[in-house]
């Protein structure tokens, strides 16, 4: 979806042609394309199903993180 060549000859090139370093070089050349960091925790899934049953731990960690953020912002005021 990102790369659509104008030449029909290059239309058959897939992502393996560029290798694993391509995304890193792309973001070094075009840093404005780099996505912003997310506050949401990554949940690994396969076909929509969670891999590990650690949701309770993640919720506790998220609550602790939010409490810490609130404490830090309260200290700045």
C-alpha positions in Angstrom: 0.0 0.0 0.0 2.9 2.4 0.7 4.9 1.7 -2.5 3.2 1.8 -5.8 5.7 2.1 -8.7 4.8 3.8 -11.9 6.7 1.2 -14.0 5.0 -2.1 -14.7 8.5 -3.7 -14.6 8.8 -2.8 -10.9 5.3 -3.7 -10.0 6.2 -7.3 -9.1 8.8 -6.3 -6.5 7.7 -7.2 -3.0 8.9 -6.0 0.4 11.5 -8.8 0.7 13.4 -7.0 -2.1 14.2 -4.1 0.3 15.3 -6.2 3.2 14.7 -5.7 7.0 16.6 -2.4 7.2 14.2 -0.6 4.8 11.8 0.7 7.5 14.6 2.0 9.6 16.2 3.9 6.6 12.8 5.2 5.6 12.2 6.8 9.0 15.7 8.2 9.1 15.1 9.9 5.7 11.5 10.9 6.5 11.2 11.4 10.3 7.8 13.1 9.9 6.3 9.7 8.8 7.3 8.1 12.1 4.1 7.4 14.1 3.7 9.0 17.5 4.1 6.7 20.6 0.9 5.2 21.9 -0.3 5.3 25.5 -2.2 2.0 24.9 -0.6 -1.3 25.9 0.1 -3.7 23.1 -1.9 -6.9 23.4 -0.4 -9.7 21.4 -3.1 -11.6 19.5 -3.4 -14.4 16.9 -6.6 -14.4 14.9 -8.1 -12.0 17.5 -7.4 -14.2 20.5 -5.0 -13.1 23.3 -1.9 -15.1 23.7 -1.3 -14.8 27.4 -3.7 -14.5 30.3 -2.0 -11.5 32.0 -4.8 -9.0 31.5 -5.3 -8.6 35.2 -1.6 -7.7 35.7 -1.7 -5.3 32.8 -4.7 -3.5 34.3 -3.0 -3.2 37.6 0.2 -1.9 35.9 -1.9 0.6 33.9 -3.6 1.8 37.2 -0.3 2.2 38.9 1.0 4.2 35.9 -2.0 6.5 35.9 -1.6 7.0 39.6 2.0 7.9 39.2 1.2 10.3 36.4 -1.4 12.0 38.6 1.1 12.3 41.5 3.7 13.8 39.2 1.3 16.3 37.7 0.1 17.2 41.2 3.7 17.8 42.4 4.3 20.2 39.5 1.3 22.4 40.4 
